[in-house]
Amino acid sequence: MKIEKRGPDSYRVRKMYKGQMYTVTFDHKPTQKEAMLEMAKELEKIKTAHAQMTFQRAAESYVDMKRNVLSPRTIKEYSENVNRFPEWFRKLPVSDITQIEINKLVNEISKGKSPKTVRNYHGFLTAVLGTFYPNLKVSTTLPQKVKSEPYTPSQEDVKRILAEVKDTPFEVPITLACYGMRRSEICALQPEDIDGDIVHINKAMVQNAKKEWVVKITKTTESTRSIIIPEALAEKIHEQGYVYNGHPGSITKHLEKVECRLGIPRFPLHKLRHYFASQMSAMGVPEADILKMGGWETDHVMKSVYRHSMMEKEEKAKREAAEKLRNALFN
């Protein structure tokens, strides 16, 4: 810590603690020991004040601390998370929260929510407590993760959907989704982002805490990327002067109506990214290149898609082999 002289008889000591600057003043030049002791007392007061806050107040303060750091969409999700906790837990002073209360909370919310959702609750909870009650050691047994295989639309179903939406306002956005773009990226895309057949993806449209649609930078660093689309699609975008100018949710709703009309299994727009990864894999494109084209930060989804794709291929090979054996035995 540095002791700074502020006037003839004024000195101050400052210390950064959990992203906030704290100051202690003296009317004389303190020794290093004095400065450390006074700062320790000041920080103890802060810790005590934090511990006396209710969990709701602490959670709201945590969100405010992150408001200029995290994306508008993440802040929106965090803000909504606060009031999703049961009232009895939100009213608890942070200093009264123990592992017992946390276990009770997890047991209660596990009744009607998926293991993934419970883990998200717990992750937010530990982040808040780690900031305002760092001395509490949290060790919670969480519901076991449910292994799920990502649904991948078939080539035939995707072609039927594209034929159905041709020459409608949804043709461009749904086609771009087949090239690995997220809905948020599609809605933020402008004709000037397209150079020839190259699409430069560098922003996304998301909702902020006020539920307003805003344009921000892409989800992750890896999401900023360039992809190649058919020239005809690029020309269509330039001719009409926009990519998509409707409400983001309308794309999803229209896709659902088309699936229902065609008798296709219901799946959200995002699943077309799985289709993209699956098709690239089937064409022999290296995994690293698929990750770059799709803007994935990790290969978790990729490996899930590969595993699902391989299982389908294995099942098909087994059936073909069984059919050959049947023909050999009975024909």
N, C-alpha and C positions, 0 to 999 in steps of 0.2 A: 504493500500500500504506500502511496505517495502522500506526503504531508505538504499541502499547498498553503502559501501565505496569501490571504485575501485583503488584508489591511494592516494598519499599525498594530492592532491587537486582535486580529482575527485569522484563524487557521481552520482549514477543513481537510477532512479525509473522506475519500469516496471509494465505493466498492460496488462492482457489478454483481448482482445476485439474481439468478434465474431470469436474465434478460432485462432487469430493471436496476437503475443506478440509485444507491443509497448514500446519504451524506451525513457526516457527524461534524459539528463545528466546535471550536475551542476558542477561549479568550486568551490563550497562551500557546506557545509552541509545545505540543505534546511529544513525549518520547514515543518510540515505536511501540513499546509495550502498552502505554496509555491508549494510543490510537487503536491498537488491536483489541483491547478490552472494551473500549467504548463501542467500537463497531460490532463486536460480538454481542453486546447488550442490545444494540439497535436491531440486529438481525433476529435476535431471540424474540423481541417484541413483535416483529413482523411475522415470525413463525407462529407465535401464539395467536395473533390476530387472524392469521389464515386458518388455524385449526378451529377457531370458534365460528367460522363461516359455515352456513349450511352447505350441503353438497350442491344444491341448485345454484346458490350464489357462486360457489367455487367453479362449477362447470361453466356458468355464464362468463365468468372472468377469464377462464381458460380460453373460451372461444374468442373473446375480445382480444386476448394476447396474440392470437394467431390470425387475426382478421386481415392484416396486410402481408401475411406470409403465404398463406394457403390460397388455393383457387376459390372463386366464388361458390362453385358447386360443393366443395368440401366444407366450406364455412356453413353453407345452407344445411348440409347433412348433420354437421356438428350441432348447429342451433336446434334442429328438430330433435336430435338425440336427447337433449337435456330434458325435455318434457315427456319423453317416452318412458323414463324411469318411473316406477311406482311412487306415489305421493309420499308414502311413509319413508322411503329412502331419500327422496329429495329434501325432506325436512330435517334429516339427521345432521347435526353439527359434524364437520369433518373429523374433529377430535374424538367423536363417539363411534366412528366407523372402525370396526374390527373385522377380522377374517370371518367371524361368525355372521355378521350382518351381510357381508359379501356372499357367503355361502347361501344364506337365506334368499338373497336377491336372485342369484343364479338359479337356484332351485325353483323359484317362483316363475321367472320368465322362461324357463326351459319347458314349461308345460304347454305353451302355445306357440313357441317360436322355434325355428330351425337351429341346429347347432351352429351354423355360420352366423346367424343373427345374434345368438347368445355370445359368441366370441367377439363380435363387433361391439356389443354393449360392454363387455368386460374390458376390451382394449381401450375404449374411451374412458371408462371408469378408472383404470390404472394410470392413464395419462393425466387425468385430473388430480388424482391422489398423489401421483409422483411429483406434481408441481406444488401442491398446497399442503401435503402431509407426507413429505419424503421419508420420514422415519418408519412409516408403516410398511412392513414387508408383506406383500400379497402373494399367496401361493394357493391358487384355486383349482379344484378339479373341474374341468369343463366337459360338456357333452362331447362324445366322440364324433369326429368329423364323418359325414356321410359321403362315401365315395360315389360320385356320379359321373356318368359318361356324357360328354357334350353332344347334343343332338346336331347332326350335320344334314342339312337338306340335300336331297338327291339331285343329280344333274337334271333328270327329267322334270322334277317339280320346279326347279329354278327356271328352266326354259319355259315352262307353262306360265309361270308367274310373269316373266318378262314379256311374253307374248300378250298377256292379259292387260298389262299396264302400258303397252306401247301407245304413244301419242296422247298420253295423259300427263298431268303435272307431276305424276309420281314416277314416270319412266326414268328420268335422270337420277334422282336420289337412290332409287332401288337398284339401278344398274351400278352406280358408284359403290354401293354397299357390297356388291358382288366382287368388287376389286379391292376389298379389304378396308374400306373407309368406315369410320364410326359415324353415327347419326350426327353427333355434335360437330364433327369435321365437315360433313356434307352441308349442314345448314350454315356454316360460317364461310364456305367456299364462294369465291367470286370469279367471274369470267377472267379478270386480270391475273388470277392465280394460275391460269392455264396457258402454257406456252407451247403451241403446236399440239402434240399429243401428250405432253408432260404436265402433270398436275403437281403443283407445289403446295403441300399441306403444312400450314404453319400456325393455324388458329382453330378455335373451337367455340361453338355457341352453347352456353350452359345457363342454368338458372342460378341467381344469387339468393341470398337470404331473404330478400323481399319478393322472391318468385318472379323477378324480372329477367328476361332473356338478355344476356350480355355476351359479347365476344371477348375471348381471352386467348392466351397462348395455349398451345396444345397440352394434352393431359400429362405427358412426360417428355423428356428430352428426345427419347427415341421416336415419339409420335411425330416430331417435325421431320418430314421426309418428302420424297418425290416418287410418284408412281406414273406408269404409262397406261393410258386408256385408248380405246379405239378412236381413230381420227374422226369418224362419223359422229361419235358422241361429243367430242370436243367441239366440232363444228355446230352441232345442234345447240350447245350451250351458248356459244358466241352469237348465233343467229337470234335466239330468244332473249339474250341479254342478261340472263341470270341462271343460276344453278337450281335453286329452289327458293321460292318466296312465300311459302305457307308456314303454318304452325308446325314445329317439329313433331308434336304428338300426332298430327294428322297422317304422317307417313306410316307410323306404326298401325294406326287404326285402319288405314286403307289396305295395308298389307294383310291384316287380319280378315278383312272383308273378302279380299281376293282369295285367300286360302280357303275360307269357308265356301265360297262360290265354286271353287275348283275341287273341293273335297280333299284338300291337302292337309296333312297334320299341321296344327297351329304351331308357329314358332315366331319369335320376335325378330325384328330387323337385324339385331346384333348377331344372330346365328348365321347370317350370310358371311360374316368374317370367318366362321368355322368352315363354311363351304369354300371360301377362297383358299384357306390354308390347306384344306383337304385336296383341292384340285391342284394346287401348286406342288404338293407332296407327290401326288399321283403322276405328275408330269416330270418328276425327277429333279425339281428345283432344290438346291441345297437348303438345309434348315436355316442357316445363318442369313441367307438371302430372303427367305420367307419372313423371318423375324423383322428384317429391315423394311420390307415392303408393307407389312401389316402394322408396323409401329409398335410391336410388342416389347415391353421392357424386360420380361423374362420369358423363358421357354416353357413355363408351366402349362399354359393353354395349348401351346404347340404340341407338347408331348401327349396331352390328353387327346387332342385331335388325331395325332398319329396312331395312338393306341387304339382309338375307336375305329379308325380307318383300317388298321391291320387286322383287327378282330373281324371286320366285315369280309376282308379278303380271305382270311383263314376259314371263315364259315362257308364262303362260296367254294373254296378249294375242297373242303370236306364233302360238301354236297355233290360236287362234280365227281369226286373219287367214288363216293357211295353209289352214284348213278352208274358209273362205269362198271363197278363190281356187280350191281344188280343186273345190268345187261349181259355181263359175262356168265352169270349164274342161271338166269331165267329166260334168256332169249336165244 
